[in-house]
Amino acid sequence: MEKVIYALWRDVRDTREEFSRKLREVAAPQLLALGARGLQVNVVDDVVLGANTFRVATRPQMEGVIHLWLDSAINMFRKPYDEVLETLCGRIAGYLVSESNGVVMKPENRSPPGERTHGFSQCVFIVRPKRTSPEEWIEEWHNKTTPVAIECQANFFYAANVVVRPLTHAAPAYDALVEECMQPEAMTDPTVFFDHGRNPEKAKDNARRMYEAAAFVTDVDKIDVIATSQYIFKWPSL
């Protein structure tokens, strides 16, 4: 089984509400009918527009992410899935990824299939700095930055997806996608984001530690950060 992540751009003729509806009510059933082993939809919508976590490097910026688990990501087998998304989006970019879940979502935080996950999901598209080799970058990110991110941020889900290779034409050169789920208050309150709302001074220190650790992994002017609503339609299974 392989995992494919699609970055999705909204057709300018669609509203955010319509784009979200298309991904959830049109794309999701079709992707599942094609045989997807797992399916998750993340989309920017009105619920998350107040988040202060947005950071834009790509213009126009993606507004959706599809996480798709397939038997094979080889072109001939993946093509029907690409075609579903191409008909509903202004642009798509697909990537084969290797997924690592540093914080697994507990049952009490899971919603019924297809319903919105509580809180919000922050998706971060990362470019490896040219000053580091791929080996140095993975070592720094996985074994130094990730523990800090888990300790210093109020995540109830943390997934690190390393890009193995791009799958679609002209896909932007991202090296990873990190997804973090947090409580809704964390969209606007840094004390909640960095310390569950308990201690403002501890939150400030956690934020400092997080930014210092992240600086080794990526250049902040070259990342895309979008706050999204998460919908898990099918948990991946063999």
Protein Blocks (a to p, Z undefined) as FASTA:
>chain_A
ZZddddddddfkbcfklmmmmmmmmmmmmmmmnopabdcdddddfklmmpckbccfbdcd
dfbdcddddfblcfklmmmmmmmmmmmpmbdcddddddddfbacdfklpccehiacehid
ddddddddfkbcfklmmmmmmmmmmmmmmmmpccfbdcddddfbdfbehiacdfbdcddd
ddfklmmmmklmmnnomammlmmmmmmmmmmmmmmmpcfklcccdddddddfbdcdZZ
